[in-house]
Amino acid sequence: MSIVFLSMLLLLLALQSWRAPFPFRQGDYIPHGITAKLEFERIDKEETEKAQILAESSVPYWFRHDSGNLDSLPEELRASLGDIARADSIEKLGDETRRDFGLSNAIPVGLRAEEAAQRFGTDKPDERFRELREAVVGQDMAMAQVRIQALVDDFGKFIEPLNKIGVIDPETVKRLEITPDKRILVMDEDVTEREGRAMLLPNVRLQDQLNDAGVLGIRWEEFPTLTKEIRPAISHWLYRRAQPTLRYDQNATQLAKAEARDSVDVRMKRYLKDDILVNSQTHLKADDLELLRDEYQAAEATIPWTSRLSRMAIVFALLLVLTWLNGFYIVLNEPKIATDVGRLVLYLSAIVFTAFIARLGSFDPLRAEIIPLLTISLLIGVAYNQLLATLTAFTLTLLLTMSTTGRLDHFLVLLATQTAGIIPLRKVSTRTTLIKVSFFSAITFFAVSCGAAVVETQSLQEVWDNTNFLVMSAKGAAMCLVAGYLVAGTLPFVEQAFGVVTDMTLLELSDPSHPLLKDLVRLAPGTHNHSMSVASIAETAAEKIGGNGLLIRVGAYFHDIGKMLKPQYFIENLQEGGVSRHTQLNPAMSTLIIIGHVKDGVDLAEQYNLPQPIIDLIEQHHGTTLVEYFYREATKQVECQPDHRTDAEESSFRYPGPKPQTKEAAVLMVADACESACRTLTEPTPKRIESLVNSIAMRRLLDGQFDECDLKMSDLHIVEESIVKSLIAVYHGRIRYPDARSA
């Protein structure tokens, strides 16, 4: 009782029963619109996003400055001026040098033709060459090196501001779309802390630095060697040869943008009571659903704990009713669950876990509650029976619907889908059947969803035009298929956990190529033949009284596997003319060997991982019956030797049991004994067979072998009739044919 009560409390927590249901889902049709039930505020995501974007856009780009790129410029200029001095005409200059000094028609990167001509005079290359060469060579060629040195020295001083300010790459400016009024932040290459100098684009763009008002343009007059005539050529050379010193630091910039975005306060939007949240005759979109959920959360926040406790009490009362209904059925029809604490805990744990997972996955955008619900329903249907599965499905669906949407159409769709999957589970002989069942459930999910939507909208065309609804319905149908594959894959583990065996497993075990059956044929062929006969007889009898015929047939295949460890001690395995080994043993020792085949069979079954129901049949098929032949032999010996009276105690000649716990085990016991005994009849006429079967059944009944199972007297009578018919069919009479001489 405490386990059940604890499960109820866990269900209350798993379903969050203190919360009201949220009835809306994406794609729902809203015929009359939705208004606010109370005044509430919510984050205005659109305005907040705008403010965050604005804050990000105001963050300057970060650059790292490496002045080392400029160190080689003076020496490079020396070499270029040397080329000018050595050439007595522009035609003798190399192409690279001509382009560097603007003495060709090439346009510098980042400049238009008009701008290049205005800045550097690129439209008069011959004149510029003569002016530049005259400034370098002058009247005396011997003084060229002195003049070059002076030019280089002044040039080095001229570009010193660039070592502090830096030069930006024009391509970076274009890629980042940096405008002239946009600030950038510059920090030295070796600085680890994010502290920079604020700069405007004209301060670091070389073409602007060379303007008359630029940081370099205002310095020309300070250096007399850099005359007005050669300034355009020197500027052009510098523009082409100077490498950018400012490297864009994306990490620092993104970090600064993130900080700016995070610093923005969220913008709130207020809704008054009765404000329209969703217009009429529309389908709920994701934004609408989010707005309604915010209103729901605001309403939930105003509910006092007294009201929440009242709701929990109501849900608990409903749980009591459902628990009583389920418990009443389980006690009457599934005593294995009711009396076995382990199975009960496992069953209740599965219910609680399914409820928790189903609620967790029931909300948009997942809406995957059908997967755990259908999975547990199919598993219980396969492991136990359809009625228990249907009852479990009803209970879980009702509780889940109450805690999520609270809508009748939602309840009907889920319950109909599970019921459609449970109905075909009467016989599940292959795993493919489970996939077919899940496909049937998928069709039901889609059809019932569409039907419920048509009833709600009163328009088939409206449903057909709602693409989002159709997609979600198809998604739910696909999830039914997922549940089918999930059941097929987890079924072996579920069988082991619940201690049950399905028809699929039984059919796999009935394969003659099973190692134990192959060994039985090889080592104990007589026992194998007996087992096959018992299987056929017992299966027919079990089905007559509503038992599991397949289970008893497979159990009969394995019920005597313990005999193959000592096959020669069992008469069915003796060769014709062979002598029984029991003639050399006393009755007590022979009894131990005979009884031992049950324990040996159980050990072999466990070693080969046979299901527990099969092991139970092996263990119970003799119950606590008496090994009558050797008991009588022992009694005869005691009559001759009275001092050994204790050697003939009846308890020493009985199987250890347990007695049959199920009707299948009881049927197997009777069928096994009758098939063996019938082989001893010299003339197995129908009357003799009937008398023999009745005698064996009555002895087992009077011996109390059926006291612990649910076999009724009417069932026993039906079993007797079935076994008699089967044995008569086996031992039917034949016409004696004349031999060759009489013919």
N, C-alpha and C positions, 0 to 999 in steps of 0.2 A: 504493500500500500504506500509506503514511504517513497518507493521508486516512482510510482505513478504520480504522486503529489509533486515530487521534485521535477518530473518531466513537465507537469502543467505550469509550474513556476518558470521553468526555462522557456516554455512556449510563449508565456506572457512577455518575457524579455526579448525573445527572438523576433516576435511580431510587433514589438514596440507598441503594446496595447494602450499606452497612455496617450498616444497621438490619434488625432482624428484622421480619417482617410483623405487622401488628395485625389479627387475624382477625375482629374483631367489628364489627357494624354495627347501627344502630338498627332495631328490629323483628325482629331475629334470634330464632329460637326456641331456648331453652336447655333441653334435656330433663333434664339431670342436675345442673344448678346449676354455679356457678363458685366456687372457693375461692382464697384468696390464695396465691401461690406463694412469697412472701417477706414479711418484715415491712417495712412502709413507713408513712410519714406523708403525710397530705394535708390541705389547708386545709379546715376545717369551715366551709363557707360559711354554713350556717344560724346557727351560734353567732357567727360573725364579723359577720353581718348584724345579729343582735340587739344585739351590743355597739356596733356603729356607730349603730344607731337610738337606743340609750340615750344615747350620747355626743351625738348631734344634739339629742335632746330636752332635754339639760341646758344647751344653749347658750341664753343669754337673747336676747330680741328686742332689736334695736338701733333707737333712735329719735333723730331730730334735733329739737332744741329751738329754736323761733323765738319769742322773747318779744314780738315786734312785734305779735302778734295781740291783746295785752292793753292796748296803749298808749291806745287810744281809749275804754276802759271808763269812766273818770271823767267824761268829757264826756257820754257816753251816759247815765250815771246822772243827771247834772245835768238833762238834758232830760226824762228820765222823772219826776224829782222835781218839775220845773216843772209837768208835766201834773197831778200829784197836787195841787199847791198851787192850781192854777186851777180844779179841779173841786170843787164844794161837795157833791157826792154821787157815789156809786160809779157811778150810771147815766150820769153825764156823762163818765166816763172812756172813752177809746178801747179797743177790744177788745184791741189789741196790748199796751197798757200794763197792762190788767187781767191778761192772761195772764202778762206779765213778772213782776208782783209777786205772782202766785198768788191774785189776787182773782177767779178764775173757777173753773169745774169742770174745766178742762183739766189733764191729768196730764203732768208733765214727761217727756221722753224718757228711757228707761232706768230709770224708777222705777215701782213699783206704787202703786195708789191709797192703800193703807194707809200705805206708807212716805212718800208725799208729804204725807199729812195729818199724820203724826207729826212730820215735819221742818219743814214750812212752815205748818202750820195752815190748809190750803186748805179745810177744812170750814166756816170762819166768815169768809167774804169781807167782809161788811159791818163786822164788828168790827175786822178787820185794816185795812180802809181808814181807819176813824176814828182808830185808833192811829197809823197811818202819817202821815195828814194833820196830826194834832195835833203829831207830832214835827217835821214840816216847817214848819207855819204857826205853831203855838203859839197865843197869845192875840192876837197882833198880826200882821195880814197884811203889814204893812210890813216886818217882820223876816224874812219868808220867804226872801228871797234870801240873807240873812246865814246863816240856819240851813242852807239848801241848800249854801252854800259850805263851811260847817264839815263837813257830812256828806260832801261830795265829797272834801274834803281828807283826812278820816280814812279814807274808803273807799280812796283811793289808797294810803295807807300800809298799810292792812289787807291789800291783795292783793299787796304787794311780794314775799312769798315765792314767789308763782306765777311771777314773772319769772325766778327762779333754778331752781325745781323743775320747773315746767311743768304742763300739763294734758293728759291723754290723752283721745282720742275714745272714747266708750262703744261706738260701732259697731266700732271697731278692736279693742277688748277682746273683743267678742263674736265677731268674725270670726276672730281669732287664738286664741280660747279661752284667754286669759290668766287664770290663777287668782290669788287673793290672795297665795299663797305663791311665786308665780313671779317671779323677778327680771327686770328689764329694764335695759338700759344706755342712758344718755342722753348725747348729745354735742351741743355747740352747732352751729348751722347752718353756720357758717363754718369749722368745724374740718375739716382734710383728713385728719389721721391718725386711725386707728381707736382712740381712747381715750375711754372714757365713764365716767359716774358710775352706780354700781349703785343701783337703786331697786326697791322693792316696789310692787305695784299700788296699795295704799291711799295711798302717798305722792303719787301723781300723778292719782288719780281724784278729781274735784271733789267728788262726793258724800261721799267719805271725808275729804277735806280740810276739809269744812265740819262734820264731826262734832265733838263736844265735845273729843275727844282728837286731832283732826286738826290739821294745820299751820296752818289758818286758825281752827278752832274755839277753840283755846287763846288766840287774840289778841283776842277780843271785848272782854274787860275792859280792854284797853289803850286803848280809844277810847270815851270817855264819851258822845260823841254817838250812837254806835251802840247805843242802849239795847236792853234785853231785849225790849221790846214790838215793835220794828221789825226785829229780827234775822231772824225767819222771812221777812219780805217781802224784805229785802235779799239774804238767802241765795238765795231763789227767783229774784230778778232776776239775780243773779250766775250761778246755775246755767243759766239760759236764755240769757243774753247772752254769756257767756264762750266764746270760740272756742278749740278745742284748739290747743295750741302744740307738741305732740309729733307729728312725722310719722314714720310707720313707714319705716325704711330697709331695703328688702328686699335690696338688693345686699350691704350690710354684713352682714346677718343670714345670708344664704346663704353668703357667704364664710366667716364664722365657723363655720357648720355643716359646710362642706366641710373646713375645717382640723381640726375636732374629729373628723370621720369618718376623715380620713386619719391622724390620730394614734393611732387604735386599732390595736393589734397584732393580727395575724391569729391566729385560734384554730386549732390543729392537732388532728387526730384520728388516733390510732394504730391500725393494723390489724396483727394478729399473723398469722403463717403459718398457713394452713388456716382462717382466718376465712372465713365465708360472705360472698361479695360479691354474688352473684346467686342467688336461689332457683331451684329446679328447676321445670321445666314452666312457664316464663314467657317473655315476649317482652321483649327489651331496650328499655328506655326511655332517654330522653336522660340522666337522672341516672345510670342504671346504666352507660351508655356512658362517661360522664365519669369515674366511679369506676374502671372497667377501664382507661381510658387513663392515669389517674394511676398505677395499678399497673404498667402497661406502661412508662411513663417511668421509674419507680423501678427496674424490672428492667434497663432499658437502661443506666441510670447505673452499674450494677454490672458491666457487661460490659467486660473489659479490651480494650485496643486490639489485642492479639494475636488475640483471637477475632474482632474486627471485620475485621481484615486477612484472616483465614482465610475469612470469609464472602465478602469482596470477591473473593478468589481463585477461590472456587467459582463465583460469578456470572460472573466474567470467563471461566472455562472454558466455561460455558454459552453465553456470548456468542460465543466462538470457534466453537463448533459451529453456532450459528444463523447466524453470519456466513458460515461456509463453505457451508452449505446455500443461503443466499440468493445468495451470490456465485457459486456453481456454476451456479445457474439463470440468473442475469443474464448471465454470460459466454456461456452456450450459447444463450440465447433472446432476450436483450435486449442485443446488442452495442453499441447506441447509447449505453446507459448506461455500460457497462463501458469503452468506449474514449473517451468524451467526458468530460473532467475536470469541465467545468461541470455537466453533467447529473448526474454521480455525486455531486458536492458538494451539489447541490440535493436530490437524493433522500435522501442521508444526513442532511442538515440537517433535512429534513422529518420523518424518523424520530426524530431526537433531540428536536426541538421538540415533536413530538406526545407522546413519552414524558414529557417534562417537564410539559407542560400537563395531560396525562391524570392523572398522579400527583397534581399539585397540586389538581385538582378532584375527586379520587376519594373524599375523606373526607366524613363527615357535617358539615354538613347538605346540602352540594352534591350529592355523588355524581353528578357530571356527566362521568365519564370516557368515557362512550359517545359524547359529542359529538365530541371530537377523534379518537377511534379510528375511528368510522364515517365521519367526514369524510375522513380521509386514505385509508381503504380505498376509498371510492367514487371519490375523485379519481384514485387510481392505476388503479383499474379502468376508468375512462373514458379516462384519458390513455394507458394502456399496454394491459393486458389483465387478464382475470379471474384467471389463475393467479398472476401477480405480486402482484395485490391480495390474494389469499387467503394467499399466503405471508407477505406483509407483515403482514396482520392476525393471523395465527398468532403471528408473532414478537413483535409489540408486545403482544398480549394475554397471552402467556406471561410476558414480562418484567414487565409491569405487575402481573399477579396475584401474581407472586412477591414483588414489592416492597411490595404493599399488604395484601391479605387472606391470600394463600397458600391460598385455598380453591378446590376443584375446581368447585363450583357457580358461583362467580363467573366462573371461566375459561370455563365452558361457555356461560353466558348471554351474555357479551361476544362470544365467537367465533361462536356461532350467530347472533347479531344481525347481525354484520358479513357473515357468509357469506350470510345471507338477502338482504342488500342487494347483494352482489356478483354472485350468480347471474343476476339479470335484466339485467345490464349488457352483455350480448352486443351488443345494438343499442340505442343511446340516440340516438334521432332528434330528440327534443324535450326541453326542460327540464321539461316536465310529467312525463316519464318518471322523472326523478330524484325528484320528489315522491312518485310512486307507489311507487318503490323504497323510499324512506324510510318510507312508510306500512307496507309489507310488513315492514320491519325492526322497526317499532314493535310490530306484532302479534306478531312472533317474540319480541321482548324480553319482553313481558308474559306470553306463553304459557310460554316456557321458565323465566322467573322463578317463575311459579306452579307449574310442574311440578317444579322443583328443590325448592321449599318443601314440596310434598306428599310427595316422597320423603323429605325430612328429618323431617317431623313425623308421617308415616304417617297423615295425616288431612286430607281435603279440607275438612271443616267447620272445622277449626282454622285453615286458611289463609284461608278465606272470612270468618271472624269477626275476623281480624286486620286491622283498618281501616288501621293505620299501614303495614303491609306492602303492602296494595293501593294505597294512595296513593303510596308510593315506587315501586312497579312502574309505575303509570300515569305518574308523573313521568318515569321513565326512558324510557317509550314516547314521551312528548311530546318528550323530548330527541332522539330519533331523527328526528322530524319537523324539529326545528331543524337537525340536521345536513344533512338533505336540502335545505332552503332555503339553507343556507350553501354547499353544494357548487354549487347552481344559480347562486348569485350570484357566487361566486369563480372559476367555471370559465374565463371568458375570460382572467383574469390567470394562472391556472395553465397554460393552453395556451401563453401567451406565455413564461412562465418555463421550462417544460419543453421548449419547442420542439416541441410536438405539436399535432395538430388533431383535434378530435372530430367525430363524425358530425353533431352539431347545427350546428357552424360550417360544415361542408361543405355541408349542406343550405341554410343561409342564403346561402352563396356561389353556389350553383347557381341562385339566383333570376334569371330573365332580366332583371329590372329593375336588376341590379347595374350601376353606371355604366360599368365597363370592358366588359361584355358589350353594353350598349346602344351604346357607341361603336364596338365591333367590328362590329356589324350595320350601323351607319350608314356607317362609313368603309371597311370591308373586308368586304363581304357574302360574297364568295367564300371568304375565310379563315374566316368564321364558319360557313359551311356545311360546310367541310372539318373544322373543330373539332368540330362536332356529330357528324359521322360517325365521326371518330376516337374520340370519347368513348364512343359506343355499342359500337364494336368492341373498344376496349381494356378497357372495364369487364367485358364478358363473358369476355374472355381472362384477365384478372387473377383473377376469381373462380374460374376453373377450376383455378388453381394455388394457391389459398388466399390470394391477395393482397387488398388493400383496394380493392374495386371502386369504392366511392363516392369514395375519394380520387383514383383515376386518372381517373374520369369528370369530376370537377370540375377536376382538373389539366389534362385535355384541353381543357376549355372555354377555359382561359386560356393554353394553352401557346404560342400564336402571337399573343398580343396585341401583341407588338412590331412585327408587320407593319403595323398600322394607322397607324404613323407615316409609312411610305412604301408605301402599298398598291399603287400603280401599278407597282412594281418586282417584284411577285409575280404570276405568270401567272394564278392563280385569280381575280384581281380585274380582269383585263382585260375591257373591253367587247368584244362580238362585232365582229370586223373591226379591232380595235385593234392598234396596233404596240407591241411590247415596247420599253421604254426602254433595255434592255440592248444594243440594236443600236448605240446611239451611244457605248457604253462599252467599254473594254478588259476582258478577263476578270478581271484582278486587282481592278479597281474594282467590277465587278459582284459578285465574291465578297465583298468587304468589306461591300457593302450587304446581301447575303443573310445573311452571318454576323451582321451587326449586329442583326438582328431579335431574337436571343437576349438580347443585352445590353439592348436597348431594352425587351424584355419584362420582364426582371428589374427594371429601373429603375421601370417603371410599377407592377409588383407591389409593390415596396417603398413607392412613393409612396401607393398605395391600401391599405397595411397588410395585404396578403395574408399568410396564415400561411407559415411557413418551409417546410413540406413542399410547398406549392404552388410556391413560388419555386424549390425544388430541382428539381421536375419541369420547370419552364420552362427552367432552366439546363442540365439534363442530357439533355433529350429528343433532342438531336442528338449528344451525346457529343463525340468528336473525329473524327467521320466526315468523309469527303472530299466537297467540293462537286464531284461528278464532271463535270457538264456543262461548267462553266467551266474546270475543270482540263484537260479534253480540248481545249477551244477554245484554251487557252493553249499546250498542247503542239503543236497544229497551227501556231500562229503562230511558235513557236520553230523548228520544222522549216524554216520559210521564212526565218527570221532567226536564224541560229545564235548571233550575238553577244549575243542577249537570252535565253540559256539560263537565267539565274537567274530570269527572270520566270515560269518554269514549275516552280519548286520545289514539291514536293507539300505540304510543311509550311505553305506560305502559303495553301493552298486547303482547309485543315482547320478545323473549328469548334474554338474554344478549350477546349471541355469545361467541367466535368469529365465523365468517363465516368459512366454510370448507377451510382449507389451502392445502389439498391434494386431489387427485382424489379419494382416498379410503374413505375419510370423506364425499365427495360429493355423492359417490355411496351409502354409508350407510344412508345418509339423505334421498335419494329418496326411497331406499328399505324399510326403516323404515316407511315412510309415506304411501307408497303403500300397504304394508302388513296390516297396521292398517285400512286403508280406505277400503280395499277389504273385510274386515270382515263385513262392514256395508251393502254390496250389498245383496239384498234379492235373486236375481238370478244372480250369478256371471258367466254370459256367456262370452265367449272369446271376443266378441265385447265390452261388458261393461267393462271388465277388461282392454282391450287395451285403451279404451277411458279414463278410470280413470287414468291409469298410465301416459298417455300423458298429461292429464290435470294437474296432480300433478307436473310432471317434468317441464312443461312450466311455471307454477306458480312460482316454485322455481327459474327458469331461469330469468323470468321477474322481480322477486323480488330482483335480484342481489346476490343471495346466492352463485353463482359459480364464482363471480368476482375475488376472491382472490386465486383460485386454478388453476391447469393446465388442467382442464377438457375442452375438445374441444366439439364443436357442434356435430361432427361426433361421438365422444365418448359417448355423451349423448344419441344420437339416438341408438347406440349399447346397451347401458345400458337399455334403455326403452324396446327394443326388448327382451333382456335377462330376464328382470323382468316379462314381459308379459308371456313369455313361462313358467317361473317358477311358476307364480301364476295360470296359466291355468292348469298346472300339478297338483297343490294342489287342486284347485276347479273344477276338471274335473267332467263331468256328470256321473251318474250311472243309471242303469236300475232299475226301480221301481219294487220290488218284490210284488206279491199279498199277502195280509194278510191271516190269517188262515181261516177266514170265506169264503172268495171268492175262496180259494183253494178247 
